[in-house]
Amino acid sequence: MVDALYRKKLTTPEKAVEQIKEDSLLVKGLGLAEPPALLAALAQRLQAQDLKKLRVLDGLPFQYVKETLLVPDLADCVDRITSFVGDGDRGLVQVGLHSYLPNHLHQMPRLISEFMTVDVTMTTVSPMDASGYFTFGASNDYTSTAARCAKRLIVEVNDNMPRILGESLLHISEVNAVVENHVPLLEFPSPAPAPEDEIIGRTIAEMVPDGASIQLGFGGVPSAVAGYLCDHKDLGIHTEVICPAMIDLVRKGVVTGTRKTLHKRKHIFTIALGDKEMMAFMNDNPSMESHPVSYTNHPSVIARNDNMISINAVLQVDLFGQANAESMQGHQFSGSGGQLDYVRGAFDAKGGKSILAFHATAKKAKTSRIVPQLPQGTMVTTPRNDVHWLVTEFGAANLKGKSTRERALAIIDLAHPDFRGDLLRAAEDMYLL
């Protein structure tokens, strides 16, 4: 019966997007769930002016969005807002062609369901099983919520999308149209750590107790941290993004989840970024569970993990302890993402720690990332009241319970020695010392 329903809804990408109406709001799959065939067909409609205006809500753009909806000659046709800015749309956001949606990532599903009317959701899913269920695969985030809020849901089935368990099931009866496109998924191997990342990684790993649950981002510092966790025991995973470095810890038996206080023996995430080998390992793996970001990133849920350790990156910190992870020179550079979600959730957990890591300098050590005050126009991602631990290649500082004087001195100690004198004088001028 479900096979017959599948065949009835199976169509071509061109036919699937024919029903998208003028000025519709589209939410598309994020990350590895960008649906290339559907996006190409939709771009063809826009190029032909068969569809003159489309509103789009998405996040960090990857290859398939860059090659379709973000091409310059569609700039007047696509009214796009993004929940996270990347290299593919940074310039467009800076000049006002696209807009950034300020958000706490765990609230995005609520923003979609309560404050928006989603006309169409398109996303890549794993193949349907004998019971009629697809899964959202590597990208649950807020796509799963948009799929169920949308007036029309179109899925692009890809045999290469891993079948991910948890709160990730989607039944064929919920879908309006199905297309098939079995292309290789985009791959994101772990970045190689820089020398500073190695120092920071070693420092952070020493702060992680056996049995802790960890949240890592994607980048050099997370890769370095994972490398120094190999001698730890019975770690758990409760994270926004799961990456190859974390999967390596699962393979090595470092991450078992046996001492977790929430979802024991399960590795919890909402987005997966990695390579083909990682996707194969995750496919139909009962220890891997994907959930909507409203769950994985909700501070109250995060806090239910005893000894929760969250590790995130920032771009800039001032002497008050304010952290900027999303703007440069007054422009939106990335997004707040789930940083504050995990900062607050980890600190509220029994035995938890929230860690913000960053290189002490930028521009080949010519500029300090620690500044007296964040420049005018800078967005504060994590307020000073929320910052717990700061880590650079020059050490670690716990700001909780410290006065403005004590925290200024502690932060200055994390700066490159070449900049500490100027920072001390600035602190005196600001009456912090």
LOTIKE-581821 format. One record per residue (C-alpha): residue number from 1; residue in one letter; x, y, z. Coordinates in Angstrom, 3 decimals. Example, Ala and Ser with C-alpha at 12.3 -4.5 7.8 and 13.67 -1.06 7.14 Angstrom:
# LOTIKE-581821
(1; 'a'; (12.300; -4.500; 7.800));
(2; 's'; (13.670; -1.060; 7.140));
# end
This chain:
# LOTIKE-581821
(1; 'm'; (0.000; 0.000; 0.000));
(2; 'v'; (2.769; 2.504; 0.890));
(3; 'd'; (4.631; 1.521; -2.298));
(4; 'a'; (1.571; 2.384; -4.360));
(5; 'l'; (1.281; 5.752; -2.595));
(6; 'y'; (4.972; 6.392; -3.254));
(7; 'r'; (4.595; 5.643; -6.977));
(8; 'k'; (1.550; 7.879; -7.169));
(9; 'k'; (3.466; 10.826; -5.729));
(10; 'l'; (6.710; 10.155; -7.651));
(11; 't'; (7.330; 12.805; -10.294));
(12; 't'; (10.033; 14.839; -11.995));
(13; 'p'; (11.701; 17.864; -10.352));
(14; 'e'; (10.137; 20.124; -12.995));
(15; 'k'; (6.641; 18.817; -12.323));
(16; 'a'; (7.168; 18.967; -8.548));
(17; 'v'; (7.936; 22.694; -8.545));
(18; 'e'; (5.164; 23.640; -11.024));
(19; 'q'; (2.709; 24.092; -8.154));
(20; 'i'; (4.835; 26.728; -6.384));
(21; 'k'; (2.928; 29.979; -6.681));
(22; 'e'; (4.011; 33.588; -7.011));
(23; 'd'; (5.479; 35.119; -3.827));
(24; 's'; (5.410; 31.792; -1.965));
(25; 'l'; (7.533; 31.360; 1.155));
(26; 'l'; (9.913; 28.444; 0.675));
(27; 'v'; (11.886; 26.707; 3.420));
(28; 'k'; (14.534; 24.357; 2.031));
(29; 'g'; (16.623; 21.683; 3.694));
(30; 'l'; (19.830; 22.891; 5.311));
(31; 'g'; (23.340; 21.491; 5.068));
(32; 'l'; (23.540; 18.115; 3.357));
(33; 'a'; (19.756; 18.204; 2.869));
(34; 'e'; (19.882; 20.912; 0.207));
(35; 'p'; (17.869; 19.269; -2.638));
(36; 'p'; (19.926; 19.868; -5.816));
(37; 'a'; (17.427; 18.622; -8.415));
(38; 'l'; (14.532; 20.601; -6.941));
(39; 'l'; (16.619; 23.745; -6.538));
(40; 'a'; (17.802; 23.513; -10.149));
(41; 'a'; (14.239; 23.099; -11.405));
(42; 'l'; (13.056; 26.018; -9.315));
(43; 'a'; (15.906; 28.223; -10.567));
(44; 'q'; (14.903; 27.350; -14.148));
(45; 'r'; (11.378; 28.614; -13.481));
(46; 'l'; (12.768; 31.837; -12.075));
(47; 'q'; (15.217; 32.246; -14.973));
(48; 'a'; (12.361; 31.780; -17.449));
(49; 'q'; (10.254; 34.283; -15.461));
(50; 'd'; (7.543; 31.670; -15.196));
(51; 'l'; (7.877; 32.514; -11.515));
(52; 'k'; (8.753; 36.153; -10.944));
(53; 'k'; (9.026; 36.350; -7.157));
(54; 'l'; (9.945; 33.868; -4.452));
(55; 'r'; (10.524; 34.349; -0.756));
(56; 'v'; (13.069; 31.982; 0.809));
(57; 'l'; (14.009; 31.187; 4.395));
(58; 'd'; (17.154; 29.149; 4.872));
(59; 'g'; (20.453; 29.089; 6.729));
(60; 'l'; (24.149; 28.720; 5.947));
(61; 'p'; (24.248; 28.266; 2.143));
(62; 'f'; (26.160; 25.370; 0.619));
(63; 'q'; (26.986; 24.504; -2.984));
(64; 'y'; (23.536; 23.773; -4.399));
(65; 'v'; (21.947; 26.988; -3.139));
(66; 'k'; (24.952; 29.013; -4.291));
(67; 'e'; (24.611; 27.545; -7.801));
(68; 't'; (20.865; 28.173; -8.067));
(69; 'l'; (18.980; 30.676; -5.920));
(70; 'l'; (22.059; 32.780; -5.124));
(71; 'v'; (23.256; 33.432; -8.682));
(72; 'p'; (23.471; 37.182; -9.409));
(73; 'd'; (20.824; 37.282; -12.149));
(74; 'l'; (18.181; 35.998; -9.737));
(75; 'a'; (18.873; 38.661; -7.114));
(76; 'd'; (15.730; 40.602; -8.077));
(77; 'c'; (13.554; 37.466; -8.046));
(78; 'v'; (14.533; 35.958; -4.709));
(79; 'd'; (13.599; 37.740; -1.492));
(80; 'r'; (15.707; 35.756; 0.947));
(81; 'i'; (16.200; 35.820; 4.680));
(82; 't'; (18.784; 33.634; 6.341));
(83; 's'; (19.139; 32.314; 9.868));
(84; 'f'; (22.933; 32.070; 9.516));
(85; 'v'; (25.359; 33.859; 7.196));
(86; 'g'; (28.229; 32.170; 5.362));
(87; 'd'; (30.764; 32.866; 2.644));
(88; 'g'; (28.135; 32.232; -0.031));
(89; 'd'; (25.840; 35.059; 1.047));
(90; 'r'; (27.946; 37.300; 3.270));
(91; 'g'; (28.379; 39.952; 0.607));
(92; 'l'; (24.686; 39.856; -0.267));
(93; 'v'; (23.701; 40.430; 3.357));
(94; 'q'; (26.211; 43.242; 3.798));
(95; 'v'; (24.758; 45.236; 0.905));
(96; 'g'; (21.158; 44.545; 1.859));
(97; 'l'; (20.205; 42.218; -1.001));
(98; 'h'; (19.468; 39.481; 1.542));
(99; 's'; (18.430; 39.845; 5.159));
(100; 'y'; (19.611; 38.156; 8.335));
(101; 'l'; (17.043; 36.872; 10.820));
(102; 'p'; (18.319; 37.364; 14.403));
(103; 'n'; (17.471; 34.260; 16.394));
(104; 'h'; (18.261; 31.840; 19.148));
(105; 'l'; (18.501; 28.668; 17.116));
(106; 'h'; (16.328; 26.632; 19.474));
(107; 'q'; (13.502; 29.116; 18.835));
(108; 'm'; (13.559; 28.842; 15.046));
(109; 'p'; (10.930; 26.066; 14.892));
(110; 'r'; (8.610; 28.217; 17.008));
(111; 'l'; (9.248; 31.274; 14.832));
(112; 'i'; (8.330; 29.201; 11.787));
(113; 's'; (5.234; 27.583; 13.257));
(114; 'e'; (3.801; 30.648; 15.045));
(115; 'f'; (4.958; 33.717; 13.135));
(116; 'm'; (5.279; 32.572; 9.507));
(117; 't'; (3.103; 30.957; 6.870));
(118; 'v'; (5.213; 28.395; 5.024));
(119; 'd'; (3.892; 27.672; 1.543));
(120; 'v'; (6.474; 25.090; 0.470));
(121; 't'; (9.184; 23.005; 2.090));
(122; 'm'; (11.719; 21.111; -0.052));
(123; 't'; (14.362; 18.844; 1.439));
(124; 't'; (16.482; 15.769; 0.760));
(125; 'v'; (15.487; 12.660; 2.703));
(126; 's'; (16.688; 9.089; 3.101));
(127; 'p'; (14.904; 6.327; 1.130));
(128; 'm'; (11.495; 5.154; 2.301));
(129; 'd'; (11.390; 1.936; 4.341));
(130; 'a'; (8.874; -0.895; 4.068));
(131; 's'; (6.576; 0.867; 6.549));
(132; 'g'; (6.425; 4.062; 4.496));
(133; 'y'; (8.864; 6.183; 6.505));
(134; 'f'; (11.620; 8.443; 5.223));
(135; 't'; (13.960; 10.189; 7.662));
(136; 'f'; (15.251; 13.748; 7.588));
(137; 'g'; (18.741; 12.277; 7.533));
(138; 'a'; (21.643; 14.633; 8.168));
(139; 's'; (19.512; 17.744; 8.650));
(140; 'n'; (16.649; 17.820; 11.152));
(141; 'd'; (17.191; 21.326; 12.610));
(142; 'y'; (14.084; 23.420; 11.815));
(143; 't'; (13.466; 21.713; 8.471));
(144; 's'; (11.393; 19.017; 10.182));
(145; 't'; (9.100; 21.650; 11.700));
(146; 'a'; (8.793; 23.550; 8.399));
(147; 'a'; (7.939; 20.277; 6.636));
(148; 'r'; (4.920; 19.787; 8.850));
(149; 'c'; (3.838; 23.429; 8.759));
(150; 'a'; (4.063; 23.772; 4.992));
(151; 'k'; (1.038; 23.803; 2.725));
(152; 'r'; (3.066; 21.708; 0.279));
(153; 'l'; (5.954; 19.327; 1.082));
(154; 'i'; (8.279; 18.068; -1.656));
(155; 'v'; (11.029; 15.564; -0.857));
(156; 'e'; (14.076; 14.609; -2.897));
(157; 'v'; (14.954; 10.992; -2.156));
(158; 'n'; (18.667; 10.185; -2.231));
(159; 'd'; (20.012; 6.686; -1.579));
(160; 'n'; (23.163; 8.299; -0.174));
(161; 'm'; (21.325; 10.155; 2.599));
(162; 'p'; (21.771; 8.125; 5.795));
(163; 'r'; (18.741; 6.791; 7.595));
(164; 'i'; (18.905; 8.535; 10.972));
(165; 'l'; (16.741; 7.426; 13.874));
(166; 'g'; (15.277; 9.488; 16.725));
(167; 'e'; (12.602; 12.134; 16.154));
(168; 's'; (13.357; 12.091; 12.459));
(169; 'l'; (10.637; 10.042; 10.779));
(170; 'l'; (8.481; 11.348; 7.931));
(171; 'h'; (5.652; 9.238; 6.498));
(172; 'i'; (4.800; 9.113; 2.807));
(173; 's'; (1.238; 10.241; 3.663));
(174; 'e'; (2.641; 13.602; 4.829));
(175; 'v'; (4.327; 14.275; 1.480));
(176; 'n'; (2.781; 15.940; -1.568));
(177; 'a'; (5.427; 15.065; -4.162));
(178; 'v'; (8.488; 12.822; -4.400));
(179; 'v'; (11.468; 13.077; -6.728));
(180; 'e'; (14.510; 10.823; -6.861));
(181; 'n'; (18.089; 12.026; -7.295));
(182; 'h'; (20.812; 9.685; -6.091));
(183; 'v'; (23.844; 11.976; -6.310));
(184; 'p'; (26.761; 11.828; -3.837));
(185; 'l'; (26.249; 14.009; -0.783));
(186; 'l'; (28.503; 16.992; -0.266));
(187; 'e'; (31.445; 16.105; 1.973));
(188; 'f'; (32.906; 18.071; 4.869));
(189; 'p'; (36.008; 16.424; 6.360));
(190; 's'; (37.310; 17.822; 9.637));
(191; 'p'; (39.559; 20.873; 9.149));
(192; 'a'; (43.181; 20.445; 10.159));
(193; 'p'; (43.887; 22.238; 13.466));
(194; 'a'; (46.248; 25.223; 13.464));
(195; 'p'; (49.085; 25.336; 16.034));
(196; 'e'; (46.983; 27.617; 18.262));
(197; 'd'; (44.088; 25.172; 17.987));
(198; 'e'; (46.303; 22.380; 19.289));
(199; 'i'; (47.221; 24.393; 22.395));
(200; 'i'; (43.615; 25.415; 22.984));
(201; 'g'; (42.427; 21.861; 22.362));
(202; 'r'; (44.797; 20.427; 24.969));
(203; 't'; (43.705; 23.018; 27.533));
(204; 'i'; (40.003; 22.338; 26.967));
(205; 'a'; (40.405; 18.551; 26.999));
(206; 'e'; (41.925; 18.810; 30.467));
(207; 'm'; (38.740; 20.573; 31.609));
(208; 'v'; (36.510; 17.694; 30.476));
(209; 'p'; (35.896; 15.013; 33.129));
(210; 'd'; (35.298; 11.361; 32.337));
(211; 'g'; (31.589; 10.686; 31.810));
(212; 'a'; (30.867; 14.223; 30.591));
(213; 's'; (28.483; 15.012; 27.733));
(214; 'i'; (30.071; 17.233; 25.104));
(215; 'q'; (28.966; 19.726; 22.501));
(216; 'l'; (31.455; 20.706; 19.814));
(217; 'g'; (31.109; 22.875; 16.766));
(218; 'f'; (32.794; 22.339; 13.393));
(219; 'g'; (36.322; 23.611; 12.833));
(220; 'g'; (39.946; 23.500; 13.897));
(221; 'v'; (39.388; 23.887; 17.640));
(222; 'p'; (36.756; 21.101; 17.869));
(223; 's'; (39.031; 18.804; 15.870));
(224; 'a'; (41.903; 19.538; 18.230));
(225; 'v'; (39.755; 19.061; 21.334));
(226; 'a'; (38.563; 15.679; 20.069));
(227; 'g'; (42.137; 14.640; 19.413));
(228; 'y'; (43.070; 15.237; 23.054));
(229; 'l'; (40.017; 13.401; 24.411));
(230; 'c'; (41.185; 9.970; 23.276));
(231; 'd'; (42.224; 8.872; 26.776));
(232; 'h'; (38.899; 9.883; 28.322));
(233; 'k'; (36.269; 7.368; 29.337));
(234; 'd'; (32.512; 7.074; 28.810));
(235; 'l'; (31.898; 10.468; 27.253));
(236; 'g'; (28.484; 11.304; 25.835));
(237; 'i'; (27.273; 13.493; 22.979));
(238; 'h'; (24.495; 16.073; 23.101));
(239; 't'; (25.255; 18.562; 20.369));
(240; 'e'; (23.867; 20.780; 17.655));
(241; 'v'; (26.297; 19.639; 14.954));
(242; 'i'; (27.899; 16.201; 14.914));
(243; 'c'; (31.131; 16.016; 12.940));
(244; 'p'; (33.815; 13.460; 11.953));
(245; 'a'; (35.970; 14.220; 15.000));
(246; 'm'; (33.108; 13.211; 17.300));
(247; 'i'; (32.320; 10.093; 15.274));
(248; 'd'; (35.970; 9.078; 15.611));
(249; 'l'; (35.536; 9.178; 19.400));
(250; 'v'; (32.501; 6.912; 19.087));
(251; 'r'; (34.459; 4.448; 16.946));
(252; 'k'; (37.316; 4.411; 19.450));
(253; 'g'; (35.006; 3.676; 22.373));
(254; 'v'; (35.766; 7.017; 24.052));
(255; 'v'; (32.153; 8.097; 23.571));
(256; 't'; (29.784; 5.445; 24.896));
(257; 'g'; (27.006; 7.502; 26.497));
(258; 't'; (26.786; 5.001; 29.363));
(259; 'r'; (27.051; 7.700; 32.022));
(260; 'k'; (24.621; 10.156; 30.427));
(261; 't'; (21.689; 11.318; 32.519));
(262; 'l'; (19.569; 12.009; 29.416));
(263; 'h'; (19.313; 9.571; 26.487));
(264; 'k'; (21.751; 7.060; 27.928));
(265; 'r'; (23.828; 5.321; 25.239));
(266; 'k'; (22.410; 7.614; 22.550));
(267; 'h'; (24.356; 10.257; 20.635));
(268; 'i'; (22.026; 13.249; 20.221));
(269; 'f'; (22.328; 15.897; 17.491));
(270; 't'; (20.270; 17.891; 14.988));
(271; 'i'; (22.710; 18.419; 12.072));
(272; 'a'; (25.435; 16.127; 10.713));
(273; 'l'; (28.362; 17.434; 8.637));
(274; 'g'; (31.030; 15.043; 7.484));
(275; 'd'; (32.315; 12.726; 4.800));
(276; 'k'; (31.048; 9.594; 3.064));
(277; 'e'; (32.608; 7.295; 5.660));
(278; 'm'; (30.879; 9.145; 8.499));
(279; 'm'; (27.495; 8.972; 6.766));
(280; 'a'; (27.904; 5.223; 6.238));
(281; 'f'; (28.693; 4.752; 9.932));
(282; 'm'; (25.617; 6.719; 10.974));
(283; 'n'; (23.239; 4.990; 8.563));
(284; 'd'; (20.586; 3.029; 10.484));
(285; 'n'; (22.863; 3.126; 13.552));
(286; 'p'; (20.625; 2.728; 16.638));
(287; 's'; (22.992; 4.773; 18.811));
(288; 'm'; (22.573; 7.864; 16.601));
(289; 'e'; (19.504; 10.031; 17.199));
(290; 's'; (18.505; 13.201; 15.411));
(291; 'h'; (15.966; 15.575; 16.963));
(292; 'p'; (14.545; 18.991; 16.020));
(293; 'v'; (16.707; 21.912; 17.075));
(294; 's'; (13.908; 23.065; 19.395));
(295; 'y'; (14.870; 20.027; 21.487));
(296; 't'; (18.626; 19.597; 21.042));
(297; 'n'; (19.319; 23.290; 21.631));
(298; 'h'; (16.758; 24.160; 24.275));
(299; 'p'; (18.728; 25.296; 27.344));
(300; 's'; (16.423; 23.407; 29.709));
(301; 'v'; (17.030; 20.158; 27.796));
(302; 'i'; (20.784; 20.720; 27.582));
(303; 'a'; (20.868; 21.313; 31.344));
(304; 'r'; (19.453; 17.820; 31.996));
(305; 'n'; (22.830; 16.379; 30.990));
(306; 'd'; (25.019; 16.207; 34.106));
(307; 'n'; (28.613; 17.366; 33.476));
(308; 'm'; (27.587; 19.003; 30.215));
(309; 'i'; (30.564; 20.676; 28.506));
(310; 's'; (29.819; 23.051; 25.645));
(311; 'i'; (32.658; 24.349; 23.464));
(312; 'n'; (32.077; 27.189; 21.002));
(313; 'a'; (34.156; 29.709; 19.091));
(314; 'v'; (34.046; 33.498; 19.196));
(315; 'l'; (35.690; 36.231; 17.145));
(316; 'q'; (36.251; 38.904; 19.759));
(317; 'v'; (35.992; 39.533; 23.504));
(318; 'd'; (36.172; 42.808; 25.391));
(319; 'l'; (37.355; 43.582; 28.917));
(320; 'f'; (33.805; 43.435; 30.268));
(321; 'g'; (33.562; 39.827; 29.087));
(322; 'q'; (31.177; 40.443; 26.201));
(323; 'a'; (31.703; 37.975; 23.345));
(324; 'n'; (31.114; 38.577; 19.645));
(325; 'a'; (30.835; 35.502; 17.428));
(326; 'e'; (28.918; 36.923; 14.483));
(327; 's'; (29.979; 40.352; 13.249));
(328; 'm'; (32.991; 42.125; 11.771));
(329; 'q'; (33.343; 45.865; 11.234));
(330; 'g'; (29.657; 46.382; 11.904));
(331; 'h'; (28.514; 43.788; 9.366));
(332; 'q'; (26.849; 40.433; 9.874));
(333; 'f'; (29.665; 37.899; 9.341));
(334; 's'; (27.988; 34.673; 10.454));
(335; 'g'; (25.210; 34.252; 13.014));
(336; 's'; (24.536; 33.620; 16.666));
(337; 'g'; (23.486; 30.046; 15.878));
(338; 'g'; (23.136; 27.904; 18.954));
(339; 'q'; (25.965; 29.441; 20.941));
(340; 'l'; (23.902; 31.122; 23.639));
(341; 'd'; (21.598; 28.090; 23.805));
(342; 'y'; (24.528; 25.922; 24.866));
(343; 'v'; (26.247; 28.577; 26.970));
(344; 'r'; (23.171; 28.832; 29.162));
(345; 'g'; (22.234; 25.159; 29.089));
(346; 'a'; (25.705; 23.891; 29.967));
(347; 'f'; (26.147; 26.321; 32.851));
(348; 'd'; (22.785; 25.280; 34.303));
(349; 'a'; (23.718; 21.587; 34.136));
(350; 'k'; (24.964; 19.875; 37.281));
(351; 'g'; (28.768; 20.002; 37.008));
(352; 'g'; (28.481; 21.755; 33.632));
(353; 'k'; (30.904; 24.149; 31.949));
(354; 's'; (30.416; 26.538; 29.053));
(355; 'i'; (33.660; 27.270; 27.200));
(356; 'l'; (34.230; 29.966; 24.564));
(357; 'a'; (37.486; 29.515; 22.659));
(358; 'f'; (39.352; 31.847; 20.318));
(359; 'h'; (42.813; 32.714; 19.032));
(360; 'a'; (44.261; 35.653; 20.940));
(361; 't'; (45.248; 37.463; 17.731));
(362; 'a'; (44.196; 37.896; 14.107));
(363; 'k'; (45.820; 39.135; 10.893));
(364; 'k'; (49.083; 37.260; 11.503));
(365; 'a'; (49.302; 38.437; 15.128));
(366; 'k'; (48.977; 42.110; 14.179));
(367; 't'; (45.576; 42.552; 15.834));
(368; 's'; (44.329; 41.499; 19.255));
(369; 'r'; (41.019; 39.679; 19.432));
(370; 'i'; (40.759; 40.944; 23.000));
(371; 'v'; (39.768; 44.606; 22.875));
(372; 'p'; (38.948; 47.192; 25.544));
(373; 'q'; (35.369; 47.531; 24.311));
(374; 'l'; (33.556; 45.915; 21.408));
(375; 'p'; (33.483; 48.484; 18.579));
(376; 'q'; (30.306; 50.389; 17.792));
(377; 'g'; (28.006; 48.298; 15.634));
(378; 't'; (29.346; 44.988; 16.943));
(379; 'm'; (26.701; 42.395; 17.812));
(380; 'v'; (27.044; 40.803; 21.239));
(381; 't'; (26.448; 37.075; 20.847));
(382; 't'; (27.047; 36.050; 24.454));
(383; 'p'; (26.431; 38.761; 27.079));
(384; 'r'; (28.948; 39.211; 29.868));
(385; 'n'; (26.523; 37.821; 32.450));
(386; 'd'; (26.466; 34.500; 30.582));
(387; 'v'; (30.154; 33.994; 29.808));
(388; 'h'; (31.639; 31.192; 31.905));
(389; 'w'; (35.076; 30.012; 30.680));
(390; 'l'; (37.245; 31.772; 28.092));
(391; 'v'; (40.184; 29.925; 26.532));
(392; 't'; (42.978; 31.123; 24.227));
(393; 'e'; (46.394; 29.683; 23.462));
(394; 'f'; (47.609; 31.649; 26.504));
(395; 'g'; (45.354; 30.024; 29.084));
(396; 'a'; (41.854; 29.713; 30.497));
(397; 'a'; (39.795; 32.034; 32.691));
(398; 'n'; (36.557; 31.454; 34.584));
(399; 'l'; (34.597; 34.725; 34.665));
(400; 'k'; (31.724; 33.535; 36.821));
(401; 'g'; (31.696; 35.185; 40.226));
(402; 'k'; (34.328; 37.746; 39.263));
(403; 's'; (33.938; 41.505; 39.600));
(404; 't'; (34.544; 43.835; 36.669));
(405; 'r'; (38.093; 44.413; 37.959));
(406; 'e'; (38.829; 40.719; 38.430));
(407; 'r'; (37.449; 39.718; 35.067));
(408; 'a'; (39.327; 42.482; 33.223));
(409; 'l'; (42.598; 41.248; 34.705));
(410; 'a'; (41.739; 37.618; 33.931));
(411; 'i'; (40.867; 38.460; 30.323));
(412; 'i'; (44.047; 40.488; 29.835));
(413; 'd'; (46.044; 37.429; 30.924));
(414; 'l'; (44.537; 35.560; 27.956));
(415; 'a'; (45.792; 38.152; 25.472));
(416; 'h'; (49.012; 37.943; 23.476));
(417; 'p'; (51.808; 39.443; 25.606));
(418; 'd'; (52.444; 42.142; 22.977));
(419; 'f'; (48.993; 43.623; 23.639));
(420; 'r'; (48.709; 43.264; 27.408));
(421; 'g'; (50.281; 46.642; 28.225));
(422; 'd'; (47.855; 48.553; 26.021));
(423; 'l'; (44.933; 46.573; 27.431));
(424; 'l'; (46.017; 47.352; 31.013));
(425; 'r'; (46.201; 51.059; 30.221));
(426; 'a'; (42.789; 50.920; 28.555));
(427; 'a'; (41.345; 49.154; 31.583));
(428; 'e'; (42.685; 51.934; 33.806));
(429; 'd'; (41.213; 54.599; 31.512));
(430; 'm'; (37.849; 52.794; 31.723));
(431; 'y'; (38.108; 52.774; 35.558));
(432; 'l'; (38.090; 48.995; 35.604));
(433; 'l'; (41.376; 48.984; 37.538));
# end
